[in-house]
Amino acid sequence: MKKKLGAVRILVYGILILYAITTLVPFLWALSSSFKTLQEIVGGTINFIPKQFTLDNYKQIFIEQELFPRWMFNSIFIAVIGTALNLLFNSMAGYALARLRFPGKKAVFITILAVLMIPAQVTMIPNYLILKELGWLNSYQGMIVPAMINATFIFMMRQFFINFPKELEEAAEMDGLSKLGTFFKIVIPLAKPALAAQAIFVFMGSWNDFMRPLIVMTDIEMFTLPLGLNTFKGQYVSYWNYIMAASMVFTLPVLLIYAFFNRYFIKGISFTGGK
């Protein structure tokens, strides 16, 4: 039995190592290419060590491409504000569905589950028409407001709060705290694992989003980084050296967010409310 378990463990670790290598190699090649010249990248040879190491690609995107810092600001602003609003409203909605009693609660929950089954592509045109009528095209609110709640994470937070210890809330109420005070002073501080997991998913979704900014933003100054990266691809020439350098800068905030929230991540997706 021990030999069989050992063989299974070796097989599992072998598969995981192979998957890690398959995932890591393209990233390492992109990192290496960000320090190469365009001629070396399109030369046909695959090498991870640049023959002619250069920082000109990064100088180009930060200094000569004047709009790149603006694109980065747009992406950071939209992703940070959108993530903060999602954490607030999704948590409040999830807590209400898990703890409060109100008329139509079951119908609201069923509606949220139904929304999960609707593909995002179906709502693109209606969202565009609504934003056009509101005059919110080519604006920050046009990107942030429609995405400031998410049915998936409302459901996730509901599941988390269902397993949250009621004794803590009852003790807070005995001390005179209102429902709102209990939520913000007791429940939210102890919900860090779920909030961290939600923050990672929401931030990554907003940061990597290409389609919504493509529909909402028309002014090049309002582009986010995914749209900005696309401008380096021309009809006849694609500046892959600039694209790789910009991609590395584009990847950095996501890595920092994941590194910061990593210790809460596994706890959050397990949906447990207490240790």
Secondary structure, DSSP 8 states (H G I E B T S, - for coil): -HHHHHHHHHHHHHHHHHHHHHHHHHHHHHHHHTTS-HHHHTTS---SS-SS---HHHHIIIIISTTHHHHHHHHHHHHHHHHHHHHHHHHHHHHHHHH---TTHHHHHHHHHHHHTS-GGGGHHHHHHHHHHHT-TTSHHHHHGGGS--HHHHHHHHHHHHTS-HHHHHHHHHTT--HHHHIIIIIHHHTHHHHHHHHHHHHHHHHT--HHHHHH--SGGG--HHHHHHTTB-SS-B-HHHHHHHHHHHHHHHHHHHHHHHHHHHHHHTT-S--
